[in-house]
Amino acid sequence: MLPLLVLAACGQPDQPDPPASTSYDGPLHLPEGEGRHPRAGAAGDVVDCEAWGTGSSFRGDVYVEGATADTAAGAVRTAASEGLWPLEADDVVVAAESEDRVLYVVEVAGVPKAALIVRDGLGAEGTGGNGWYAESWATCDIVELPADIVERLGREVWTDAGGRIVPTRRLQVFRGAEHCGWQHLTFVSLGRYPEGPTFIRGPVREPALRDLVAEPYLTRTTLPADAVDSGFRRGRDRLWLAADRSRAYLGAGPDAVELLPRLVEPLGCG
């Protein structure tokens, strides 16, 4: 996981896109292999990140990767609907325009944390022909995006003891996939899932999954004396770990915490 455009009524043209609080005067296209994040093309140079997230770009003279659109705003919506990037049209504002390119960004306190550059160019017959398409995009670590977007994407923002946002390379907390029926579960991974130890918050109801957790989840228990404070915070909640990282504890204080069992192996569903 930008558009801040307002969708027009059926049959009417798009309304003007809102402008960004700070305009961008850098290039909207970079030759292949150039830029701070070469895979992300020019969009990778737009974002200002504490921790880099991801990005990509289309390279070629004729667009072949999806559908083209009649307008720049339409290309933003198409990119979201086709899963080319994780954000929605109502999330973005315009930071720069040229004759054949428009830069959309998502800002936090005036700082661009995600960028999408759409281009008016040549399209193959299967795309709908010539028109606007997503040429390059980039996002910072997802937890740097506006909090409402992070929550909508099923993620949680945690901070360290100093109040700094914890990047997902250190802690990744996300809601289970709805299409798997796991939306009642929250996964707490020490590092990007499934690379680090992962714990489950919530009851595992499916019999097929019970063998994949080390023990049952408990809504209330007492924090053991040897539990280690991870330093991670979310509101009043704190996260502790067993000394051997076999389980995690989450809550506001040691007298009443939840026990989060550790996954024996990563979960996955189609």
C-alpha positions in Angstrom: 0.0 0.0 0.0 -2.6 7.2 -2.7 -5.1 9.3 -4.6 -6.6 12.2 -2.9 -8.9 12.8 -5.8 -12.6 13.1 -5.4 -14.5 10.6 -7.5 -16.9 12.3 -9.9 -20.5 11.2 -10.5 -21.0 8.7 -13.2 -20.4 10.2 -16.7 -18.8 13.4 -15.3 -15.0 14.2 -15.5 -12.8 13.8 -12.5 -12.6 16.8 -10.2 -9.2 18.5 -9.7 -6.9 16.6 -7.5 -5.9 18.4 -4.2 -2.3 19.7 -4.2 0.4 18.5 -1.8 1.5 20.9 1.0 5.0 21.0 -0.6 5.6 20.7 -4.3 8.3 18.4 -5.7 10.7 19.9 -8.2 12.9 16.8 -8.9 12.7 14.6 -12.1 9.6 12.5 -12.7 11.5 10.0 -14.8 15.0 8.4 -14.3 16.9 6.1 -16.6 17.0 2.5 -15.5 19.4 1.8 -12.7 19.5 5.4 -11.4 18.1 6.9 -8.2 18.4 6.1 -4.5 16.2 3.0 -5.0 16.7 2.0 -8.6 13.9 -0.6 -8.7 11.4 2.1 -7.8 12.5 4.6 -10.5 11.9 8.3 -10.0 9.3 7.6 -7.3 12.0 6.2 -5.1 13.7 9.6 -4.9 10.5 11.4 -3.9 9.8 9.6 -0.6 11.6 10.6 2.6 11.8 7.6 4.9 13.1 6.7 8.3 13.0 3.1 6.9 12.7 2.1 3.3 9.6 0.0 2.4 9.3 -1.1 -1.2 8.7 0.1 -4.8 8.7 -0.8 -8.4 8.6 0.7 -11.9 7.6 -0.1 -15.4 10.5 0.0 -18.0 9.6 0.0 -21.6 8.3 2.1 -24.5 4.9 0.4 -24.7 2.9 -0.4 -21.5 1.9 -4.0 -21.1 1.4 -4.7 -17.4 -2.2 -3.7 -16.9 -5.0 -1.4 -18.1 -4.5 2.2 -19.2 -6.9 5.0 -18.3 -8.2 8.1 -19.9 -6.9 10.4 -17.1 -4.1 10.6 -14.6 -6.7 10.2 -11.8 -8.1 7.2 -13.5 -4.6 5.6 -13.6 -4.3 6.0 -9.9 -7.6 4.1 -9.3 -6.6 1.5 -11.8 -3.2 0.9 -10.1 -5.0 0.4 -6.8 -7.7 -1.9 -8.3 -5.1 -4.1 -10.1 -3.0 -4.4 -7.0 0.0 -2.7 -8.5 0.4 -0.7 -5.3 -1.2 -0.9 -1.9 -3.0 2.5 -1.5 -6.3 4.0 -2.6 -7.2 7.0 -4.7 -8.5 9.0 -1.7 -5.2 8.8 0.0 -3.1 10.9 -2.3 -2.4 14.5 -3.4 -0.6 16.0 -6.4 2.9 17.1 -5.8 4.1 17.7 -9.4 2.9 17.6 -13.0 4.6 17.7 -16.4 3.1 17.4 -19.9 2.9 13.6 -19.7 3.4 12.7 -16.0 1.7 13.4 -12.7 3.2 12.7 -9.3 0.9 11.7 -6.5 2.1 11.5 -2.9 0.9 10.5 0.6 2.2 13.0 3.2 2.7 12.9 6.9 3.3 16.3 8.4 4.2 17.6 4.9 6.7 14.8 4.3 6.1 12.4 1.4 5.9 8.8 2.6 4.5 7.2 -0.5 4.7 8.3 -4.2 3.1 7.2 -7.4 4.0 8.6 -10.8 1.5 8.0 -13.6 2.4 8.6 -17.3 0.4 9.4 -20.4 2.1 7.1 -23.0 1.8 4.2 -25.4 -0.2 1.1 -24.4 -0.4 -2.3 -26.0 -3.8 -3.3 -27.5 -4.5 -5.6 -24.5 -4.2 -2.7 -22.1 -6.8 -0.6 -23.8 -4.3 1.3 -26.0 -2.6 4.5 -25.4 -3.4 6.3 -22.1 -2.3 6.9 -18.5 -0.7 4.2 -16.5 1.4 3.7 -13.3 5.0 4.1 -14.3 6.8 4.1 -10.9 5.8 3.9 -7.2 7.5 3.8 -3.8 6.5 3.6 -0.1 8.3 4.0 3.1 8.0 1.3 5.7 4.2 0.8 6.0 4.1 2.0 9.6 5.3 5.4 8.5 2.1 6.1 6.6 -0.8 8.0 8.2 -2.2 6.0 11.1 -5.6 5.6 9.5 -4.1 4.0 6.4 -1.9 1.7 8.4 -5.0 0.5 10.4 -7.0 0.1 7.2 -4.3 -2.2 5.8 -4.6 -4.4 8.9 -1.3 -3.3 10.5 -0.5 -1.8 13.9 1.9 1.0 14.8 4.1 0.4 17.8 6.7 2.7 19.4 9.8 2.1 21.4 10.4 3.3 24.9 11.6 6.7 23.5 8.3 7.1 21.5 9.8 6.4 18.1 7.9 4.3 15.6 9.3 0.8 15.5 10.1 -0.3 11.9 8.7 -3.6 10.6 12.2 -5.0 10.4 12.1 -5.1 14.2 8.4 -5.7 14.9 5.5 -6.5 12.6 2.0 -6.6 14.0 -0.8 -7.4 11.6 -4.4 -8.8 11.4 -5.0 -12.2 10.0 -6.3 -12.5 6.5 -10.1 -12.3 6.2 -10.2 -14.7 3.2 -8.6 -17.3 5.5 -11.1 -16.7 8.3 -8.3 -15.4 10.5 -9.4 -11.8 11.0 -10.0 -12.4 14.7 -6.3 -13.2 15.1 -3.4 -10.7 15.4 0.1 -11.8 14.5 3.0 -10.4 16.5 6.3 -11.1 14.8 9.8 -10.1 16.0 11.0 -9.0 12.6 9.4 -9.4 9.3 7.0 -12.3 9.2 7.9 -15.2 8.9 11.6 -14.5 9.5 11.4 -13.9 13.3 9.6 -15.6 16.2 5.8 -15.0 15.8 3.1 -15.0 18.4 -0.7 -15.1 18.1 -3.1 -12.9 19.9 -6.6 -14.4 19.9 -8.1 -17.9 20.2 -7.1 -20.5 17.5 -10.5 -22.0 16.7 -9.7 -24.0 13.7 -8.7 -27.6 14.6 -6.2 -27.7 11.7 -4.3 -24.7 13.2 -4.1 -25.9 16.8 -1.1 -28.0 16.2 0.7 -25.0 14.9 0.7 -23.1 18.2 2.8 -24.2 21.1 0.0 -23.7 23.7 -3.4 -22.1 24.1 -3.9 -18.3 24.1 -5.0 -16.8 27.5 -6.9 -13.6 27.8 -5.6 -13.1 31.4 -2.6 -14.3 33.3 0.1 -12.9 35.6 3.4 -11.8 34.2 6.3 -14.1 35.2 9.1 -12.6 37.2 11.7 -13.5 34.5 9.7 -12.0 31.6 11.8 -9.4 29.6 10.3 -6.1 28.6 10.7 -5.7 24.8 10.5 -2.0 25.0 7.7 -2.0 22.5 4.6 0.1 23.3 1.1 0.8 21.9 -1.0 3.2 23.9 -1.1 1.6 27.4 -0.1 -1.8 26.2 3.4 -3.2 26.6 5.0 -6.3 25.1 7.0 -8.7 27.3 8.8 -11.9 26.2 9.6 -15.1 28.0 13.3 -15.4 28.6 13.5 -18.1 26.0 11.1 -16.4 23.6 8.7 -19.3 23.8 5.7 -17.0 24.5 4.9 -13.3 24.7 2.8 -11.3 27.1 0.8 -8.2 26.3 -1.0 -5.8 28.5 -1.0 -2.6 30.6 0.7 -4.1 33.7 2.1 -7.3 35.2 -1.0 -8.2 37.2 -3.2 -8.7 34.1 -1.6 -9.6 30.8 -2.6 -11.8 27.9 -0.5 -14.8 27.0 0.4 -15.0 23.3 1.5 -18.5 22.3 4.3 -18.9 19.8 3.8 -20.3 16.3 5.5 -23.6 15.8 5.7 -22.9 12.1 4.5 -20.1 9.8 0.8 -20.1 8.8 -0.3 -19.8 5.3 -3.5 -20.1 3.3 -4.4 -19.8 -0.4 
